[in-house]
Amino acid sequence: MTRMVIELDGLSIESAWFGPPPFEAPTIVMMHEGLGSVSTWKDFPERLAKATRTGVFVFSRIGYGRSSDASLPRPLDYLHREATEILPQILAKIGFQRGILLGHSDGGSIAAIYGGSVQDHRVRGLVLIEPHFFVEDMNIEAIRQTANDFETKGLRARLQRHHNDADKTFRGWLDLWLDPRFKSFDITDELHHIRVPVLIVKGADDPYSSLAQIRTAENECYCPVESIVIPNAKHAPHHDQPEQTLESIASFVNHILWSHGEADLRKIGLTSG
């Protein structure tokens, strides 16, 4: 693992790299959940890099992990801004040439928005772990329960191990999702414009969303959509059932990048030979 700090508009973004650089192999760019960071992925990025023979890049969004503080409250279009304003700059900074976007929860929504808003020929597929395409009542109820856990069940202490300021990180996430106006969040239109294969990974016991998220993608996307529901897993199947989740994602990635030859950077004239 190589730890990195990306400077963006005067702000520092914590990041880490696993495996080969972009000029040697495709890259999987991983985007964390609403309370995540580089460190909350644990060893999953390293294992994914080995299983796919790719480089894997992870970063903590502003206000998360060891990245710079965020200005709160977050705007209602925060996820869209991350996808269409911040992510393109990060991809440019790391020299992204070809690969996969992988996002968990809020990160999955960001990946989907990017895939449907930015026609980037370098992105050959999306892996969405527990993405939110729209807001469900059970989602809001689960978030309210998480707020209670933060105060009473030691969640604050656990988050503090991963973030500079656990209280501010938590408040930024909570206030956005519980803002009544955010109930209208819906990225169905973006799904219509995704033009690469999509894999959706969902825990069977996830309290934050239902299978309606998968059904929506299947009905609205014109691109191929695969889905897998992981038994005995909640909102983080890559932690609850890491072996099955890793196998499913690696199989999808390897099929696109290696079986279909999309890993060959010469196809888009980025390397010589």
VOGU-3710 file (C-alpha; in Angstrom, 3 decimals, decimal comma):
1> mtrmvieldg> 0,000/0,000/0,000  1,167/3,508/-0,842  -0,349/6,301/1,219  -0,945/9,550/-0,649  -2,290/13,042/-0,075  -4,011/14,771/-2,995  -4,194/18,551/-2,937  -7,376/19,896/-4,473  -8,344/23,568/-4,382  -6,316/24,095/-1,236
11> lsiesawfgp> -7,776/21,028/0,503  -6,038/17,764/1,351  -7,581/14,426/0,416  -6,360/11,314/2,203  -5,844/8,440/-0,206  -4,072/5,125/-0,695  -2,979/3,017/-3,639  -2,788/-0,766/-3,899  -1,244/-2,651/-6,796  0,133/-1,366/-10,115
21> ppfeaptivm> -0,134/2,263/-11,317  -2,520/3,366/-14,108  0,067/3,116/-16,882  0,641/-0,579/-16,065  -2,884/-1,886/-15,411  -6,529/-0,774/-15,131  -7,607/0,974/-11,945  -10,539/0,385/-9,615  -11,512/3,645/-7,896  -13,328/2,968/-4,612
31> mheglgsvst> -15,685/5,450/-2,939  -16,755/4,940/0,649  -20,115/5,057/2,391  -21,664/7,996/4,247  -19,626/7,371/7,408  -16,646/5,727/5,737  -13,047/6,582/4,939  -9,900/4,980/3,570  -9,451/2,959/6,763  -13,030/1,659/7,034
41> wkdfperlak> -12,467/-0,451/3,897  -10,006/-2,488/6,024  -8,126/-5,008/3,843  -10,757/-5,235/1,098  -8,942/-2,918/-1,393  -5,710/-4,892/-1,119  -7,497/-8,197/-1,563  -9,447/-6,828/-4,520  -6,252/-5,615/-6,190  -4,745/-9,094/-5,919
51> atrtgvfvfs> -7,912/-10,842/-7,107  -8,262/-8,632/-10,191  -4,623/-7,823/-11,049  -5,563/-4,147/-11,087  -4,516/-1,058/-9,237  -6,993/-0,013/-6,554  -7,276/3,609/-5,441  -9,221/4,642/-2,341  -9,750/8,113/-0,898  -11,588/9,869/1,905
61> rigygrssda> -13,957/12,587/0,743  -13,612/16,065/2,243  -14,907/15,919/5,816  -14,027/12,245/6,193  -11,073/10,253/7,461  -7,882/12,318/7,565  -8,952/14,624/4,741  -9,576/18,336/5,276  -12,668/19,462/7,163  -15,886/20,094/5,269
71> slprpldylh> -18,080/23,157/5,454  -21,422/22,251/6,996  -24,267/21,940/6,371  -23,706/20,029/3,167  -25,745/21,245/0,182  -28,712/19,116/-0,839  -26,989/18,320/-4,136  -23,844/17,158/-2,317  -23,736/13,710/-3,954  -24,159/15,233/-7,411
81> reateilpqi> -21,373/17,735/-6,733  -19,069/14,938/-5,588  -19,806/13,017/-8,791  -19,631/15,783/-11,384  -17,248/18,333/-9,826  -14,880/16,554/-7,419  -14,508/13,050/-8,850  -13,342/14,235/-12,317  -10,568/16,235/-10,655  -9,483/13,254/-8,580
91> lakigfqrgi> -9,388/10,987/-11,634  -7,212/13,565/-13,379  -4,895/13,847/-10,381  -4,210/10,096/-10,266  -3,788/9,734/-14,022  -6,784/7,428/-14,407  -6,692/5,760/-17,831  -9,102/2,855/-17,768  -10,987/0,870/-15,158  -13,958/0,501/-12,855
101> llghsdggsi> -15,764/2,792/-10,414  -16,768/1,022/-7,204  -18,880/2,726/-4,574  -20,497/1,711/-1,290  -23,822/3,279/-0,207  -23,384/7,060/-0,733  -20,270/6,194/-2,718  -22,377/3,902/-4,886  -24,772/6,746/-5,576  -21,837/8,967/-6,541
111> aaiyggsvqd> -20,511/6,296/-8,927  -23,957/5,908/-10,524  -24,390/9,669/-10,918  -20,971/9,928/-12,565  -21,727/7,014/-14,874  -24,987/8,619/-15,964  -23,799/12,225/-16,125  -20,240/12,094/-17,464  -19,703/10,138/-20,662  -16,236/8,919/-19,745
121> hrvrglvlie> -14,976/6,266/-22,158  -12,281/5,281/-19,647  -14,864/3,836/-17,242  -15,700/0,313/-18,368  -18,055/-0,739/-15,576  -19,659/0,178/-12,253  -19,749/-1,869/-9,054  -22,387/-0,496/-6,693  -22,501/-1,907/-3,146  -25,769/-0,940/-1,446
131> phffvedmni> -26,361/2,144/-3,639  -29,206/4,578/-2,998  -31,056/5,511/-6,188  -33,902/7,095/-4,209  -34,865/7,526/-0,545  -37,014/4,906/1,179  -38,878/5,257/4,485  -36,909/2,322/5,930  -33,734/4,183/5,009  -34,715/7,189/7,107
141> eairqtandf> -35,774/4,979/10,015  -32,442/3,138/9,943  -30,582/6,446/9,939  -32,567/7,626/12,952  -31,586/4,403/14,728  -27,949/4,999/13,798  -28,227/8,453/15,375  -29,372/6,796/18,581  -26,484/4,316/18,397  -24,042/7,206/18,021
151> etkglrarlq> -25,155/8,566/21,361  -25,768/5,354/23,300  -23,914/2,366/21,812  -20,367/3,524/21,325  -20,606/4,440/17,645  -18,925/7,792/18,327  -15,844/6,068/19,767  -15,649/3,633/16,844  -15,935/6,411/14,276  -13,301/8,505/16,031
161> rhhndadktf> -10,718/5,853/15,134  -11,333/6,630/11,444  -12,049/10,381/11,312  -10,397/13,596/12,459  -13,664/14,761/14,029  -16,247/12,012/14,428  -18,932/14,402/15,669  -18,616/16,725/12,677  -18,432/13,845/10,198  -21,519/12,244/11,694
171> rgwldlwldp> -23,457/15,506/11,833  -22,674/16,300/8,202  -24,021/12,922/7,077  -27,023/12,860/9,430  -28,248/16,398/8,767  -28,194/15,880/5,001  -30,156/12,625/5,064  -32,683/13,828/7,639  -33,337/17,143/5,916  -36,984/16,808/4,763
181> rfksfditde> -36,029/18,251/1,390  -33,558/15,422/0,758  -36,483/12,992/0,660  -36,834/13,980/-3,001  -33,352/12,638/-3,849  -33,793/10,457/-6,936  -31,197/9,561/-9,558  -33,437/7,456/-11,779  -32,758/9,801/-14,685  -29,017/9,228/-14,361
191> lhhirvpvli> -29,606/5,475/-14,558  -31,097/5,956/-18,024  -27,783/7,298/-19,312  -25,320/4,731/-17,958  -23,730/2,924/-20,898  -21,464/0,366/-19,185  -22,210/-2,894/-17,334  -23,332/-2,528/-13,733  -23,027/-4,925/-10,806  -25,180/-4,247/-7,733
201> vkgaddpyss> -24,213/-6,013/-4,503  -26,730/-6,035/-1,669  -26,933/-7,574/1,773  -30,059/-9,657/2,325  -30,545/-8,140/5,793  -29,700/-4,526/4,984  -31,861/-2,190/7,134  -31,135/0,876/4,978  -32,855/-0,108/1,741  -34,972/-2,762/0,055
211> laqirtaene> -34,664/-4,806/-3,112  -36,603/-2,008/-4,814  -33,241/-0,352/-5,405  -32,136/-3,297/-7,552  -35,485/-3,523/-9,329  -35,291/0,175/-10,207  -31,875/-0,235/-11,812  -33,020/-3,301/-13,728  -36,073/-1,460/-15,038  -34,481/1,902/-15,773
221> cycpvesivi> -31,004/1,077/-17,088  -30,437/0,391/-20,777  -27,044/-1,125/-19,937  -26,544/-4,687/-18,637  -27,333/-4,907/-14,907  -26,247/-7,835/-12,757  -27,166/-8,143/-9,106  -26,292/-10,386/-6,219  -27,945/-10,518/-2,816  -25,524/-11,745/-0,159
231> pnakhaphhd> -27,126/-13,898/2,583  -26,449/-13,070/6,226  -25,163/-9,611/5,378  -26,398/-6,150/6,303  -25,313/-2,790/4,867  -21,651/-3,741/4,417  -21,558/-7,178/2,751  -17,825/-6,760/2,057  -17,352/-6,877/5,842  -20,165/-9,273/6,820
241> qpeqtlesia> -19,458/-11,808/4,072  -16,095/-10,772/2,613  -15,284/-13,967/0,720  -18,532/-14,159/-1,242  -18,559/-10,424/-1,864  -14,957/-10,415/-3,077  -15,554/-13,391/-5,333  -18,641/-11,781/-6,897  -16,968/-8,437/-7,532  -13,715/-9,945/-8,794
251> sfvnhilwsh> -15,612/-12,198/-11,203  -17,488/-9,208/-12,650  -14,354/-7,067/-12,924  -12,220/-9,811/-14,429  -14,905/-10,629/-16,990  -15,000/-7,029/-18,194  -11,335/-6,139/-18,012  -9,618/-9,379/-18,919  -12,107/-11,691/-20,650  -13,375/-8,855/-22,865
261> geadlrkigl> -9,953/-7,304/-23,275  -10,963/-3,944/-21,796  -7,752/-3,919/-19,772  -5,776/-3,276/-22,955  -4,914/0,416/-22,768  -3,810/0,372/-26,400  -7,487/0,227/-27,408  -7,841/3,915/-26,663  -4,371/4,933/-27,711  -3,045/5,579/-24,224
271> tsg> 0,040/3,431/-24,645  2,274/2,639/-27,550  2,908/-0,739/-29,043
//
